[in-house]
Amino acid sequence: QVQLVESGGGLVQAGGSLRLSCAASGRTFSSYAMGWFRQAPGKEREFVAAVSWSGDITYVDSVKGRFTVSRDNAKNTVYLQMNSLKPEDTAGYYCAQGAFPYGSGRYGLAGEYAQWGQGTQVTVSS
């Protein structure tokens, strides 16, 4: 059974940094794309970043240059380093694991992912 457990959220002032972690279990971690999504109250879930099984990385434009996604296959963990945080980054952040080994390459689409974590809240104060 696949489990994804996020950690690292919290309250931070604008301009600050947080590092989110997502520990995975239950499947061969290295074979699957891993993604980060976020959802603010009253808004739809939004793609943030993804790293493919081969290390290809994709970001939504609004976080480019500020966020860095990475994975450690030895630890079955994916990270999201968030710098220069803005109040508009406030949301629940969710990690997700690809539905199929190696994936289709459409890592910005929620439908590419089959497993989701419970989420961790990030609040950025102005």
NORUR-V440336 format. One record per pair of residues at least 6 apart in sequence whose ideal C-beta (glycine too) atoms are under 8 Angstrom apart, sorted by the first residue. I is the first residue (numbers start at 1). J is the second residue. D is the distance in whole Angstrom. If there is no record, write none. Layout:
# NORUR-V440336
i->[I I]
j->[J J]
d->[D D]
This chain:
# NORUR-V440336
i->[1 2 2 2 2 2 2 2 3 3 3 4 4 4 4 4 4 4 4 4 4 5 5 5 5 6 6 6 6 6 6 6 6 6 6 7 7 7 7 7 8 8 8 8 8 9 9 9 9 9 9 10 10 10 10 11 11 11 12 12 12 12 12 12 13 13 14 14 14 14 14 14 15 15 16 16 17 17 17 17 17 18 18 18 19 19 19 19 20 20 20 20 20 20 20 20 21 21 21 22 22 22 22 22 22 22 22 23 23 23 24 24 24 24 24 24 24 25 27 28 29 29 29 30 30 31 31 31 32 32 32 32 32 32 32 33 33 33 33 33 33 33 33 33 33 33 34 34 34 34 34 34 34 34 34 35 35 35 35 35 35 35 35 35 35 35 35 36 36 36 36 36 36 36 36 36 36 36 37 37 37 37 37 37 37 37 37 38 38 38 38 38 38 38 38 38 39 39 39 39 39 39 40 40 40 43 45 45 46 46 47 47 47 47 47 48 48 48 48 48 48 49 49 49 49 49 49 49 49 50 50 50 50 50 51 51 51 51 51 51 52 52 52 53 53 53 53 54 55 56 57 58 58 59 59 60 62 63 63 66 66 66 66 67 67 67 67 68 68 68 68 69 69 69 69 70 70 70 71 71 71 72 72 78 80 80 82 82 85 85 86 87 87 87 88 89 89 90 90 90 91 91 92 92 92 92 93 93 93 93 94 94 94 94 95 95 96 96 96 96 96 96 97 97 97 97 98 98 98 98 99 99 99 99 99 100 103 104 106]
j->[26 24 25 26 27 97 114 115 24 25 26 22 23 24 95 96 97 115 116 117 118 22 23 117 118 20 21 22 93 94 95 117 118 119 120 20 21 22 23 120 18 19 20 21 120 18 20 93 120 121 122 18 121 122 123 123 124 125 18 85 122 123 124 125 124 125 85 86 87 124 125 126 84 85 85 124 81 82 83 84 85 82 85 122 79 80 81 82 36 79 80 82 93 95 120 122 77 78 79 34 36 77 78 79 80 95 117 75 76 77 34 76 77 78 95 97 115 76 97 101 71 73 76 53 73 53 101 102 53 97 98 100 101 102 103 50 51 52 53 97 98 102 103 107 112 113 50 51 69 71 78 95 96 97 98 47 48 49 50 51 95 96 97 98 107 112 113 47 48 49 50 69 78 80 93 94 95 96 45 46 47 48 93 94 95 96 110 45 46 48 89 91 92 93 94 122 45 46 91 92 94 119 90 91 92 91 94 110 60 91 60 107 108 109 110 59 60 63 67 80 93 57 58 59 60 63 67 69 80 57 58 69 107 108 57 58 69 70 71 78 103 105 107 98 101 102 103 102 71 107 69 107 108 67 69 108 88 82 89 82 83 84 85 80 81 82 83 79 80 81 83 78 79 80 81 78 79 81 77 78 79 78 79 95 93 95 89 122 122 124 124 124 125 126 124 122 124 122 123 124 121 122 119 120 121 122 119 120 121 122 116 117 118 119 116 117 110 113 114 115 116 117 113 114 115 116 107 112 113 114 111 112 113 114 115 114 112 112 112]
d->[5 7 7 4 5 6 8 4 7 5 6 6 7 5 5 7 6 6 7 4 8 7 5 6 7 6 7 5 7 7 5 5 7 6 4 7 5 8 8 6 6 5 4 5 6 7 6 6 3 5 5 6 8 7 7 5 8 7 6 6 8 7 6 7 7 5 6 6 6 6 7 5 6 7 5 7 7 6 5 8 7 5 7 6 6 7 5 7 7 7 4 7 6 8 6 8 6 8 6 7 8 6 5 8 8 3 6 8 6 5 7 5 7 7 8 6 8 6 7 7 8 6 4 6 4 5 4 6 6 5 4 8 6 8 7 6 7 5 6 7 4 8 4 5 7 8 7 6 8 6 4 6 7 6 7 7 8 7 4 8 7 5 8 8 6 7 6 8 4 5 7 6 8 5 6 7 6 8 5 6 6 6 7 5 8 6 7 7 6 5 8 4 7 5 7 8 4 7 6 5 7 8 6 4 8 8 7 6 7 8 5 8 4 7 7 7 6 6 7 7 7 7 7 5 7 7 6 4 6 7 5 7 4 7 5 8 5 7 5 7 6 7 6 8 7 5 7 8 8 8 6 5 6 6 7 7 8 8 8 7 5 5 8 6 7 5 7 8 7 4 8 7 7 5 8 7 5 7 7 5 7 8 7 6 7 8 7 7 8 5 6 5 7 5 8 6 5 6 5 5 8 6 4 7 5 8 6 5 8 5 6 6 8 5 7 5 7 4 8 6 5 7 6 7 4 8 8 6 6 7 8 6 6 4 8 8 6 6 5]
